[in-house]
Every structure is written in C-alpha cells, then in structure tokens.
Amino acid sequence: MGERGLSSASRKQPSSNRKTSHSARRVPAASRRLAGGGRSEGSWTTALHVGGAPGAAASRFPRLLPGSSLLGRTARPLLLPPGQGSGEPVAPSCSAPWLPGQSATRAASPAALDATSPAPPGKLLTMASLRTAHPRLRNYFKENYIPQVCEALLCGILVTCPEDPLRYLEKMLILIIENGLESLLWDMCIDPSMKPKIRRLSETYLEQLFGLDDQLVTPELMIKACSFYTGHLLKTHFCTWKDIAIPPVREDDILAEKMERAIRYYNSILQKSVFRHWHSYVESHKEKLKATMERLQQMFYCQRLTIILMNWQNKAREKSKRREDELILKHEIQLKKWKNKLKVKGSIGEETSFIGPSFSEVFMSGTSSCDISLLPEKVILNIFFYFSLREVITCGQVNRAWMLMTQISSLWNAIDFSTVKNVIADRYIVSTLQRWRLNVLRLNFRGCSLRQKTFRSVSHCKNLQELNVSDCPTFTDESMRHISEGCPGVLYLNLSNTTITNRTMRLLPRYFQNLQNLSLAYCRKFTDKGLQYLNLGNGCHKLIYLDLSGCTQISVQGFRNIASSCSGIMHLTINDMPTLTDNCVKALVEKCSRITSVVLTGAPHISDHTFKALSTCNLRKIRFEGNKRISDACFKFIDKNYPNINHIYMADCKEITDSSLKSLSLLRQLTVLNLANCVRIGDIGLRQFLDGPASLKIRELNLSNCIHLGDLSIGRLSERCHNLNYLSLRNCEHLTDQGMEYIVNIFSLISLDLSGTVISNEGLVILSRHRKLKELSLSECYKITDVGIQLFCKGSLILEHLDVSYCPQLSDEIIKALAIYCISLTSLHVAGCPKITDSAIEMLSAKCHYLHILDISGCILLTDQIVQDLQRGCRQLRILKMQYCTRISKEAAHKMSSVVQQQEYSSNDPPPWFGYDSEGKPLSEDLNTTVKANLLFSAMKESAYKIEEEI
C-alpha cells in the first residue's frame, strides 16, 4: 500500500481509534547491524504483538528502510506498501485491534487490560497504549520501572541474539535484581564488546512504546514524516542525476564571469562613493556660494542704505537749512513791514485803539481776500465760537455782511460779560438781554459790578440754564429773588463770593427744583439754618455738585442738614476750610453715599479716618493738599475700597512715603496722580508704582519737589507709561541730561515741567527730537543758554507754552527764535530775565498773534513802547504781568488794562530774590541765602496762584 493509501486509511479510522493508537517504534540502524550478524541492512523485521488471547504468537513487523530506528524518537520512518521489499503487507494503521481472519499483520505496541474493567469473556482486548488506561495502572508501571526493565531486556535480546532467550532473560533478571532497579540502564543486558557506538538521544524509548509519555505520534505526523523523507530522497537523487546528466561547465569561464561581475560591482560601488563625495562637495560649495551671495547682497544693501541715508541726511540738512533761511527771511520781511507800518501810522498820527480797521488784517494775515459770509452757517458758527463778546461786536462793525453773520441767533446762546466788565455799560447789557432773551441759555457775570436793574433784566431770559454771578459785589438776596421768579429752569448756579444770606437759601428749593450744580464758595453770611431750608418744599434733591469752599461758619449740624436735603450729591468741593473735621465728613457721608468726587484742599484737620468714612462711597476722584495728618494708612483704604478711582491729588502731604506708591500700583483705572511736594518719595517707590498695572493708563503725573528722584526711575517711566501726556519733575535736583534720553522716548508726552533741574543745552538738544511737545517749563534752570533754546525751538514748531522765568542768562535771542519758529505760541513767561529789551517784544508782537498769556515781570529794560506793540500785534492777549518793570509808566499800564482781562503791574525795583538789582547787575554772594529763601517763597506764591486760577 502506498503513502496515499496509508494516509487515506489513517483518515478513515474513527476518532476514538486514532486517539488510542500508538506509533510503531523502529529499532535504530546501528542496533540492527549489531543484531543482524552479517545480514543485509533492512533484510529483517520484527514485531511485538500483545493480544488478549493466550499464547498468541508475535507476528512480523513491517519492513523498515535503512536509517530507521525502532526506539529512536527523532527517526523519520517510511512505511513501504505491501509486496515491496520482503513481500509482506503493511498494516494501514497500528491503532485498530487485531481480528481473526485478517490477512495483514498489524504492528502494535504492548497492550494491557484496564484494571477497573476486566475484559469480557471470549473476546480479545487489545490496547494500543496506556494513555487511555486508568491512572492507577499507569502509576503502577512507572513506580515499578516496568518500561525500563522491558527496554533493557529487549535491547539485550536484539543485540546479543542468544540461542536460548529464556535462559538469557532469566540470567538478566537475576542481574537486575542484584544491581537494583535504581541502577538500571538500557544497555545493562548487552555485552560490553557488543554495545553500540551511537549516542542515545533519550534516556528511555519504551515510555513511548507503552504510552506513558505525553507526546502522541499520530498518523498525521507519520504522513508528514514520510512526505519529508520522500522529498529529501527525491531531492538527493535529482541532484545526483543533474550532476551526471548536465555536462560540467568550465571553471575558468565561471571564474572569469565572476571576476567580471565583481569588477562591475566594484566599479559601481566606487562610482557611488565618488558621486557621493562629489555630491556632498557640490552641496557644501553651493551653501558657501549662497552664504557668500547673501553676505554680498547684505553688504550691498547696507552700502546702498548708507548712501541713501547719507543723501537723505544731506537733503534733509539742505531742506532744513533752506527752510530755516526762508523762515528767517520771512521773519525779517514781516518785521520790516511791521516797522514800516508803525512809521506810517506814526507819521499820520493815527491813534491805536482796540476797535480798529486792522483787526480783519490780523484775522486774515497772510491770505488773499475772501468773503467768509459765503460759507455755510454751521462753519461760520464754529469760527465765531472762538471769539469773545468784544471780538464778536468788533466783527459786526466791519461791514454789513459781517454784521449779518454776528446776528445768528445760535451765536448768542452763551454770553460772557466778564470779559468786558471794565468797559461795557449797564444799558448795553440790558439791551442785549432784551434782544436775545429767548436765545440766551448761559450767562456769565463774574466780577461784574452791576446795578439791581441790570440783574432784574436777567429774569426776562425764561430759557436760562446756567448763571454765574460769582464775585459780584452788588448781587444781593433781592437780585436773587427777581432772577428765581423769572428763570425757574436754571440748572447751574454759581453764587461764589457774594453777600447772599438765608433768604436766598430759602428761595433755592422753591424755584430751582431742577438745580444740579450749586456753588456757595466763600459765602459766609448764611448759617446752618439756611442749609436746613434746602429741604423745604420739593427740595434740592437733584443736586449733584456742591461747592462749600471757605464756608467756615458751617458746623457738623450744617453738614447733617446738607445730607438730609441733598442726598444725591456726587461731587463735593470744600477748599480753604480749616474748621473741617473728620466728624463733618462722617455726618455728610451717612446719607450721601453716591459721592464720587471729593476735593478737600486746605483742611489741615482731616486725617485717615475720613478715608475710612468715605469707604462706603464709590470714589472716582479725590484731592487733598497741605495736610500733615494723612499717612500711608489712607492709601490702604484707597487700594481696598476704591478700585475704580482715576484721579488722586495728594500734594504737599509730608507723611506719604514709598509704601503709598506701592499700594497705588494696583489701581487699574488710575489716570491722574499728583504727589507734588511729597518729599519722602524716592526712586524705589516710583519703580514699585510703575511695575504695577496702574502705570499702563496713567496720563498725568506730577512729582514736583520729589527731590530724591533720579534718572533710573525716569528710565522705567519711559518703558511703562505709553499714554502719559503731562509730566512734572519740577525741582528734581538729581535729574540730569541722561534722563532726557528716556523722556524723549515717551512719544505721547505733550506737556513737560523741568523747572529747577540741572538740565543743560545738551538736554534741550535731546528734547528737540521729540517734536510733539506743546508745553515746556524751564524756569530756574541756570545751565541753559540762548543756544539751547534756539536749538529746541528749531525742532518744536508746534510749541504753545514756554516758561523760562528766572533764567537771567537769557537774552533777546530766545524771543527771536520763538518769533521765527514757534508762531503758534499762546503762553510765554520770561519773568526775571533782565536782558530782554523792547526789540524782542516787538518781534514777538509782529509774529505771535495768538499769544494769550505774557509774563514780563522783572524785565527792567522794557519801556512804554512794548504796550503799543502788544496792542497792535497781540490782539488775543488776556493776561499780562508787568511787575517790577521800572521803565513802564502807570499811564501805559492803565491803557493796557482796558485791553486785557487780567493785569499785574508794579514799577518798584526787583526784590532781592530775583538775583539782580534795578540795573540788572547780579547781587553779591552774601545775599545768596536770602535769594534762595525768596525763590522758595515765589514758588509757593506761584502754586497759590495756580490754585486760585483752577478755582
């Protein structure tokens, strides 16, 4: 039967029989050679069969091919089909039981009966192996070394082949008993001279024969072994046939071909290596070439930029020089025309007056003739809104077209009589109010000394909303009664510094029920009872602004009356009130919880308890000044209770230190901070403030007289404060020109105060690069000269305010520079400059037509000629200070007083603290101490003037 028949026969067996089948164990080839005694290899076979019938003889094994083994575990047997070799049939399976009448002999392993189930009588029970036997029977075989004994005896018989096997077995059993089962070996029964020379691959092979091992050699494994052996045999014979059938090839040709292939391969490898090196070299060369080209391009670009920048600088210098020359030439031409005009007018004998035909020339200087009456009415109104009442009247006298423009009703909604209080008569006021009574919304009589009839005419303005009668000495309770009866719609009422009494206080809640703003500053004739009248009738419950400055007669009870009557107050101003205490503020705050703005300057008895009382209010603005009881503790209340505060004025509070600035650094909404004269503040505190979020929105910062500040903190200021518009570093002695390098980087800066510092011309040159400064104060800066001011003016064409007071080293050259470059100047302070002459004021009058404020106090060389020049050129002048001008007569000063709104004049000699005598000569050094003390007094006086101006 072939391999396919064997495989099919194996597949036809039941699964139960396959599980209990055993594999044929084949004797190794070396054992057969020893046992054969000269027989040919593979010529004999043996088989062992254990049946159920007694006396059953052993049948023959299937024929084994050379190389197979009966006991070898790793042998790969090939079962030949029946009739081949010995002519014996081969059993298709070794797992099926033997039955009588079968023609083929089966090769089987020893079988044993199951110990638990005896064989049925009359039947032969065969067992392929002990794998399916009872565990007790299996243990019995193992414990008594039965497989080992059988193996030793069987190997001895197969190798020795004794003539009397039984005697041989008996003899070997006796030997095993004598040596013991523990020393039992598989070749113990073989004569030493006949022992095989092969090495065993396993200690025992009968465990597989008896089925005591766990490995099961199935028919499938046998088929695979046969297939492998057949394939190996086929491959071996095919290779032998191939070597014989195919003629051999010449080895030289093969070697030559291999060498050729090797050479080609080597050449290809060499080419690849060379190409790789060449490629890397080319890439590196390209990179170097690219880098070189980039450097060359960069050098070319830099050189080109350098050339362009040099050309631009040269052109800019040329243009600047040309513009400067043009400005100087234009200045000289205009000054020459100005002088010629003065000569012509002087020869004709014309009297210069304010109302003259030259106003239109000033208004339209440098332009061709143009009829502005053709402009839209809205544009005309925007133009005339910038004019004062006197200028509007003057414009109405030019011609009929201009008169019609001044008759626009909207132009008379607001009338300010305070600007003409010294020249206008009562009858003109009455006629004006009578004509425009339906259009008037705002009236200003500040400082006007009018008759009762004139005040009575105000009652005809039924639509009046704002009324200012402050500083009117003739205003009485009777005047207030007429106005209140005719003007019930007043929202803003300023009664500051008048003689009103409790009678007026009784009229306010009766007639002015919509009153929102009320100023009673310096009105000292009403009492606490008058404040109680504010609660009569409908009361003044809509009042949101109240000014009680200087009302020292008000007690704690008066503030309680205010709190009961005006609980909606949001803005409270109480200045110059030394009787104000913490209890007054507490009484007011008990019911007025909507206060957002508090101004308490000149209240020395206010302490930190006031801040604690104000913690219930949502403060946005707070102002204290000249208080020695306020300490760093109040700023802790500000930090915790007023997160939305944006204005803080704490000027001249000596107890404030750097820790206060650290508390303020957390206020994110802070925009204005005034810590002037807080002398204990230094660089550390300012840097702590600037490191916080408060510095990001700050717009105004006043650090005047903070003498410990230096350049380091200013550097931090330029890094953090990008929205700063106003900066005051007055009398900061440690500030030098190096600090100007930082200040010039604050591009949003508009106003700068450097008075009393050690800045020099170099610092002014640095500041000239800013080009956006509109206000600059340099008073008492003794290191600056005319050259520094000239260089600064060349780069600051939009300058509007300049203060160089008390700089005696300056001369007319600064006025000439201002007249040439800064024609938009509106405010100039040259007090304490004894070298200023009439020619400087003449140039100023000829060019600076927008000048509003001029301080020439202490300019001892000025004469009456400047009065005429100012009248002709500076038509918009409002404030003029001419103190200690010894060569200006009283007649000229009186003539000028009718032109300006405010004038200060004195013909006395300059005081010693000016630093020079009546002839302009410096004082001796023994008066330096006195001069410094007087300079401090002047600073305090100037500060008081600023406070008065703000009020």
PyMOL commands that set and color helices and strands:
alter all, ss='L'
color gray80, all
select helices_A, chain A and resi 3-12+15-20+29-36+135-143+146-160+165-179+181-183+192-194+206-210+219-245+251-348+359-363+372-374+377-384+389-396+400-406+409-412+417-420+426-435+452-460+477-486+502-511+528-535+556-565+582-589+608-616+633-641+658-664+683-690+693-696+711-720+737-743+761-767+786-795+812-821+838-847+865-873+890-897+912-914+925-950
alter helices_A, ss='H'
color red, helices_A
select strands_A, chain A and resi 414-416+442-444+466-468+492-494+517-519+545-547+571-573+597-601+621-625+647-651+672-674+700-702+726-728+751-753+775-777+801-803+827-829+853-855+879-882+902-905
alter strands_A, ss='S'
color yellow, strands_A
deselect
rebuild
show_as cartoon
